[in-house]
């Protein structure tokens, strides 16, 4: 074990505790790859809570990679419940009247209020992919140094 692996194996922070549980599970059922999954419902614009979903999973993935010395391949999969029904119009969106006409439809059938994507779900999923790419960049770099994220790389509307 490297020094980082030794330190990671003893770390008390919750991402390392969760990663150790994955390591223990792999001892019973070895695998060539570990998939870390997260998801959200795209019924509103992504926000800090949405980022938190992706970030928490990415932190556990990063801890796992540090504990295992990056010897086991990992992937992050973020899924979207974009067939969920559009229950209410978020107040922070343009075109409120148009959106109100599409209540109770699947989010993939609700027009994009910004006019740049195929649907409201597609717009929000694009935003989630941008959040995921930032979180993934933080966790896919070699331990312990995260890849630099440019401050100019921000979440933006289509």
QUITA-V895543 format. One line per field, one symbol per residue. ss: DSSP state (H for helix, E for strand, C for the rest). psi: psi as a letter, one per 20 degrees, with the letter a starting at -180 (. if undefined). burial: 1 if it has 9 or more other C-alpha atoms within 8 Angstrom, else 0. Layout:
ss = ???
psi = ???
burial = ???
This chain:
ss = CCHHHHHHHHCCCHHHHHHHHHHHHHHHCCCCEEEEEEEECCCCCCCHHHHHHHHHHHHHHHHHHHHCCCCCEEEEEEEECCCCECCCCCCCCCCHHHHHCCCCCEHHHCCCCCCCCCCHHHHHHHHHHHHHHHHHHHHCCCCCCCCCCCCCCCCCCC
psi = qrggggghhiqiqhhhgghhhggghhhhnqqiqpppqrrrplirqqahhghhgggghhgggggghggjkkipqqqpppqpmjjqqohqopijqrlggghhijqjqqhiipqoiijirhrgggghhgghhgghhghhhhiirqqjoqqppphinrprq.
burial = 00011101100000111111011011000000010111111110010001101111111111111111110101010101110111001000000100110110111111111000101111111011011101111111101001000000000000
